[in-house]
Amino acid sequence: MTAPGLIVAGPRSGAGKTTITIALLAALRRRGIAVQAAKVGPDYIDPAFHEAATGRPSVNLDSWAMKPSLLDALMDDAASSAELLVIEGAMGLFDGIEAGPGRSGSTADLAARFGLPVLLVIDVSGQSQSAAALVRGFAAHDPEVRVGGIVLNRTASERHRRLVSGAVAALGIPIMGALPREEAISLPERHLGLVQATEHGDLAERLARLAALAERHLDLDAILKLATPPRLNPAKAEIALPPPGTRIALARDEAFTFIYPHLIEGWRKAGAGIVHFAPLADEAPPEDCDCCWLPGGYPELHAGRLAAAHRFRDGLASFAATRPVHGECGGYMVLGEALEDADGVSHRMTGLLGHATSFAERKLHLGYREARLLAGGPLGLEGARVRGHEFHYASLTATGNDAPFAELADGQGQSLGMTGGRRGHVTGTFFHAIASA
């Protein structure tokens, strides 16, 4: 059975689509509907809230980083595992990069490829009838993308809502909800986006409030009727990246949280076992594993505890003497000699690579990346190309003398030079892998 689906999108970032998506997911689950969520583009934090709201892992869908055949396979899996599929868009509906047709990374790419209707969330603060002109433009911009419903966000009063609704009604696109300006529903943020779902001690209460908000202000029945089955292309089983080992030690705690569920699920489908360990609990990678993966996260918030985790550090060094260890972004920072936190305090890290990083000297690194591997390792064979992204504020304060890990290009193919490091069995980079190119 293929579940019907829809895409929640906005004209821009900050329109409120994440809050409304989570509220919608929580309300539908409260109705007893098995909802599968997905997120457009590279994002770790929003999908964690999706999982908390639905009780099942969310999946990332990225038209630039993923080959069309992989997108088809992931969509097929998502639509066959639940009663309803809700996809949260990224940035504005048509925002992406300059790339080939259908490969821009935009939300619109997915709406067009799979024929899914868009529920457009509009922040109407500071405007009234002018919102209709915006809706008209988005509805007409691409004939392959159907805007099937509107949610008005941050209405100031009942009069404000009526003014906007009256103007939009002439377009023939139904308004399926109107949420008042209510700061109490906002989710707190930090430098990489929202504070992670697991850090909210009151997450269940927040989700309950969001569900109640959706029940009061969204026409849930109309939204359910809007959903249509995705236009699926014949898909065969496909995984994003080959597993880096047959039994993978995966760091998992508050410092190491950023790894894409589709990677883990793909490794499992290929027959690999995943064994979690917690560096913050001073745990070393299990000896019965043949590869160790340190994902990204927020090690800068826990640098002191990591520096004091002697069993973790010694066990990782022993593991790396004979088996591959790979670190992505935060994991890469921990593989270096030192990590300087936001207060300027330097903490000793594992020293398995020679670089040092600082969060005190902040500089945003953001964007799609394609890496050409300079040697075989956990991400693939020498010369293999892997697509992914960078998103971090940390800076290198010392580069060390390790051999580079990969040659990097941006989303348009412009060279960014060498990245990361490799020494013996250890590799690391700020680059987050999404899928083989």
C-alpha positions in Angstrom: 0.0 0.0 0.0 1.2 3.5 -0.9 0.4 6.1 1.7 -0.9 9.5 0.5 1.4 12.4 1.2 1.9 16.2 1.1 4.7 18.7 1.5 4.7 21.5 4.1 6.6 24.4 2.6 7.0 28.2 3.0 8.0 31.2 0.9 11.2 31.6 3.0 13.0 30.4 6.0 11.3 31.5 9.3 7.8 31.3 8.0 6.9 28.8 10.7 6.8 25.5 8.7 8.8 23.5 11.2 6.5 24.4 14.1 3.4 23.8 12.0 4.8 20.5 10.7 5.6 19.2 14.2 2.1 20.4 15.4 0.5 18.6 12.5 2.4 15.4 13.1 1.6 15.4 16.8 -2.1 16.1 16.2 -2.4 13.3 13.6 -0.6 10.8 15.7 -3.1 11.8 18.5 -5.8 10.7 16.1 -4.2 7.3 15.8 -2.8 7.8 12.3 0.5 6.2 11.5 2.4 9.2 10.1 5.8 9.0 8.4 7.7 12.2 8.3 10.5 13.3 6.0 12.7 16.4 5.7 13.9 18.1 2.5 17.7 18.6 2.4 20.5 18.2 4.8 19.2 18.6 8.3 19.6 16.6 11.6 17.6 18.6 14.1 14.2 18.9 12.5 14.0 15.2 11.8 14.6 14.5 15.5 11.5 16.5 16.4 9.6 14.6 13.7 10.6 11.3 15.3 9.5 12.5 18.7 6.2 13.6 17.3 5.5 10.4 15.2 7.3 7.7 17.1 9.2 6.7 14.0 12.5 7.9 12.4 12.2 10.6 9.8 14.0 10.4 6.5 16.0 13.0 4.6 15.3 13.5 0.9 17.7 15.6 -1.1 17.5 16.0 -4.9 21.1 17.4 -5.2 23.0 15.0 -2.9 21.0 11.9 -3.8 20.8 10.2 -7.2 17.2 10.1 -8.6 17.2 6.3 -8.2 18.1 6.6 -4.5 15.4 9.3 -4.0 12.9 6.9 -5.6 13.9 4.0 -3.3 13.7 6.2 -0.2 10.3 7.6 -1.2 9.0 4.1 -1.9 10.1 2.9 1.5 8.6 5.9 3.3 5.3 5.8 1.5 4.9 2.0 2.1 5.6 2.1 5.8 2.7 4.3 7.1 -0.8 5.6 6.5 0.3 9.2 5.7 3.5 10.8 4.6 4.3 14.4 5.6 7.4 16.1 4.2 8.8 19.3 5.7 10.4 21.5 3.1 13.6 23.5 3.4 14.1 27.3 3.1 11.6 28.7 0.5 9.7 26.4 -1.8 11.8 27.1 -4.8 15.1 27.8 -3.1 18.1 25.6 -4.2 21.3 25.8 -6.1 22.1 26.2 -9.8 22.1 22.6 -11.0 20.5 20.4 -13.6 16.8 20.0 -13.9 15.3 18.4 -10.8 18.7 18.4 -9.0 18.7 21.8 -7.3 18.1 20.5 -3.8 14.9 22.5 -3.6 11.6 21.4 -2.1 9.9 22.1 -5.4 12.1 19.4 -7.0 10.4 16.8 -4.8 6.9 18.2 -5.3 7.4 18.0 -9.1 9.1 14.6 -9.2 6.5 12.8 -7.0 3.5 14.9 -7.8 2.8 15.8 -4.2 0.6 18.8 -3.2 2.1 21.6 -1.2 0.6 23.0 1.9 2.1 26.5 1.9 2.7 28.2 5.2 2.7 32.0 5.0 3.8 34.4 7.7 1.3 37.2 7.4 2.6 39.5 10.1 3.0 43.0 8.7 0.7 42.5 5.7 -3.0 41.7 4.9 -4.4 41.6 1.4 -0.9 41.6 -0.1 -0.5 38.0 1.0 -2.8 37.1 -1.9 -0.3 38.4 -4.4 2.4 36.2 -2.8 0.2 33.1 -3.0 -0.7 33.9 -6.6 3.0 34.1 -7.5 3.9 30.8 -5.8 0.9 29.0 -7.2 1.7 30.1 -10.8 5.5 29.9 -10.7 6.0 26.3 -11.8 3.1 24.4 -13.5 4.7 21.1 -12.2 4.3 22.3 -8.5 0.7 22.4 -7.2 0.0 24.6 -4.2 -3.1 22.8 -2.8 -3.7 24.6 0.5 -2.6 27.6 2.6 -1.9 28.0 6.3 -1.8 31.5 7.6 0.7 31.9 10.4 1.1 34.7 13.0 -2.2 36.4 12.4 -2.6 39.4 14.7 -6.4 39.4 15.2 -9.6 38.0 13.9 -10.0 41.1 11.7 -6.5 40.5 10.3 -7.3 36.9 9.5 -10.5 37.9 7.7 -8.7 40.5 5.6 -6.1 38.0 4.4 -8.6 35.1 4.0 -10.9 37.3 1.9 -8.1 38.3 -0.5 -6.8 34.7 -0.9 -10.2 33.2 -1.4 -10.4 34.8 -4.8 -7.5 32.6 -6.0 -9.5 29.4 -5.4 -6.8 27.9 -3.1 -8.3 26.8 0.2 -7.1 28.2 3.5 -6.6 25.1 5.8 -5.6 26.9 9.0 -4.8 30.2 10.6 -2.5 30.3 13.6 -2.4 33.4 15.9 0.9 35.0 16.9 1.8 33.0 20.0 5.4 33.2 21.1 4.8 30.4 23.7 5.0 27.8 20.9 8.4 28.9 19.6 11.2 26.3 19.9 14.5 27.6 21.3 17.5 27.8 18.9 21.3 27.8 19.0 24.0 28.3 16.4 23.1 25.3 14.2 19.3 25.7 14.4 16.8 24.4 17.0 18.0 23.0 20.3 18.0 19.3 19.9 14.8 17.4 20.7 16.6 15.2 23.3 17.6 18.3 25.2 14.1 19.3 26.1 13.1 17.9 29.4 9.5 19.0 28.7 9.4 17.7 25.2 6.2 15.6 25.7 4.4 18.7 27.1 5.6 20.8 24.2 4.3 18.3 21.7 1.0 18.1 23.5 0.7 21.9 23.3 1.5 21.9 19.6 -1.0 19.1 19.0 -3.7 21.1 20.8 -2.7 24.1 18.8 -3.1 22.2 15.5 -6.5 20.8 16.6 -7.7 24.4 17.4 -6.4 26.2 14.4 -5.8 23.7 11.5 -8.5 22.0 9.4 -7.1 18.5 9.9 -9.8 16.8 7.8 -9.1 19.1 4.9 -5.4 18.6 5.2 -5.9 14.8 5.2 -8.0 15.1 2.0 -5.3 17.2 0.3 -2.8 14.4 0.6 -2.4 12.3 -2.5 -0.3 9.1 -3.2 3.2 10.0 -4.6 3.9 9.4 -8.2 6.4 6.6 -7.7 9.0 5.6 -10.3 10.0 1.9 -10.5 12.5 1.6 -7.6 14.9 -1.1 -6.8 16.6 -1.5 -3.4 19.5 1.0 -3.2 21.6 2.3 -0.3 23.3 5.7 0.0 26.8 4.5 1.0 28.3 1.1 1.4 28.8 0.1 5.0 32.2 1.0 6.4 32.4 -2.4 8.2 30.5 -5.5 9.0 30.0 -4.4 12.7 30.2 -0.7 13.2 30.9 1.0 16.6 28.8 4.2 16.4 29.3 6.9 19.0 25.9 8.1 20.3 25.3 10.5 23.2 24.6 14.2 23.7 27.9 15.1 22.0 27.5 12.8 19.0 24.0 12.9 17.5 24.3 13.9 13.8 24.1 10.9 11.5 21.5 10.4 8.8 19.0 7.6 9.5 19.0 6.6 5.8 22.7 5.8 6.1 22.2 3.6 9.2 19.2 1.9 7.6 21.2 1.3 4.4 24.1 -0.3 6.3 21.7 -2.6 8.1 20.0 -3.6 4.8 23.5 -4.4 3.5 24.0 -6.8 6.5 26.1 -4.6 8.8 25.5 -4.5 12.6 25.4 -1.2 14.5 26.7 -1.1 18.1 26.3 2.1 20.0 28.7 3.4 22.6 28.8 6.6 24.6 32.1 8.6 24.8 30.5 11.0 27.4 30.0 8.0 29.7 33.7 7.2 29.1 33.0 4.2 27.0 35.4 2.9 24.4 34.4 1.5 21.0 33.5 -2.2 21.5 36.3 -4.6 20.7 34.1 -6.9 18.7 33.6 -4.2 16.0 35.7 -3.7 12.9 35.1 0.0 12.3 34.3 3.0 14.5 32.3 6.1 13.4 32.3 9.3 15.3 29.4 11.4 13.9 28.8 15.1 14.2 27.1 16.9 17.1 28.0 19.4 19.7 31.3 18.3 21.2 32.2 21.9 22.0 29.4 21.9 24.6 31.0 18.9 26.3 34.7 19.4 25.6 35.7 19.2 29.3 33.9 15.9 29.8 35.4 14.4 26.6 38.9 15.6 27.7 38.4 13.7 31.0 37.1 10.5 29.4 40.4 8.5 29.6 38.9 5.1 28.9 37.3 6.5 25.8 40.5 8.1 24.6 42.8 5.2 25.3 40.3 2.7 23.9 39.8 4.7 20.7 43.6 4.8 20.2 43.9 1.1 20.7 41.0 0.5 18.3 42.6 2.8 15.7 45.9 0.9 15.8 44.3 -2.0 13.8 40.9 -0.8 12.5 39.3 2.2 10.7 38.1 5.2 12.7 36.2 8.0 10.9 35.1 11.3 12.3 32.6 13.7 10.7 32.5 17.4 11.7 32.2 17.2 15.5 33.7 13.7 15.4 36.6 15.2 13.4 37.1 17.9 16.0 37.4 15.2 18.7 40.0 13.3 16.6 42.3 16.3 16.7 44.9 17.4 19.3 42.7 20.1 21.0 39.3 21.8 20.9 38.9 25.4 22.2 35.4 26.0 23.5 33.4 29.2 23.2 35.0 30.6 26.3 38.4 30.3 24.9 39.4 27.3 27.1 41.4 24.7 25.2 40.7 21.0 26.0 42.8 18.0 25.0 41.2 15.7 22.5 42.2 12.3 21.3 45.2 13.4 19.2 44.7 10.7 16.5 45.0 13.5 13.9 47.2 16.5 14.2 44.8 19.4 13.7 43.2 21.7 16.4 39.9 23.4 16.3 38.3 26.4 18.0 34.8 27.4 18.6 35.9 30.7 20.1 37.0 31.9 16.6 33.7 31.3 14.9 33.2 31.4 11.2 30.2 29.9 9.4 31.0 27.2 6.8 27.8 26.2 5.0 26.8 24.6 1.8 26.6 21.5 -0.4 29.9 19.7 -1.0 31.2 16.9 -3.3 34.3 15.1 -2.0 36.7 13.0 -4.1 38.4 10.6 -1.8 42.2 10.6 -2.0 42.5 7.1 -0.4 40.2 4.2 0.3 38.5 4.2 3.6 35.1 4.2 5.4 33.4 6.4 2.8 34.5 4.3 -0.2 37.4 3.5 -2.5 40.1 5.8 -3.6 38.7 8.2 -6.3 35.1 7.7 -5.3 32.9 10.8 -5.2 30.5 11.4 -2.3 28.0 14.2 -2.0 27.1 15.9 1.3 27.4 19.2 3.0 29.2 21.3 5.6 27.5 23.3 8.4 29.7 24.4 11.2 31.1 27.4 13.0 34.4 25.9 14.2 37.7 27.0 12.7 41.0 25.2 12.3 43.6 26.8 14.4 46.3 24.2 13.5 46.3 22.0 10.4 48.8 19.4 11.5 50.9 17.4 9.1 48.4 14.6 8.2 47.7 13.7 4.6 44.5 15.2 3.3 41.3 13.2 3.3 39.6 14.4 0.2 39.5 17.0 -2.5 36.4 19.2 -2.0 34.1 21.1 -4.4 31.0 23.1 -3.8 27.6 22.4 -5.2 28.5 24.0 -8.6 31.7 22.1 -8.9 34.0 24.9 -7.9 37.1 23.6 -6.2 37.5 24.3 -2.5 40.8 22.6 -2.1 41.8 19.7 0.2 39.9 18.9 3.3 40.3 16.7 6.4 43.1 14.4 7.4 44.2 10.8 7.4 46.8 9.0 9.4 47.1 5.2 9.5 43.6 3.9 10.0 42.1 7.2 11.1 40.3 9.6 8.8 38.3 12.7 9.5 36.7 15.8 7.9 34.1 18.6 8.5 32.2 17.1 5.5 29.0 15.3 6.3 28.3 12.4 3.8 24.8 12.0 2.4 25.2 9.6 -0.6 27.6 8.4 -3.3 27.6 10.7 -6.3 
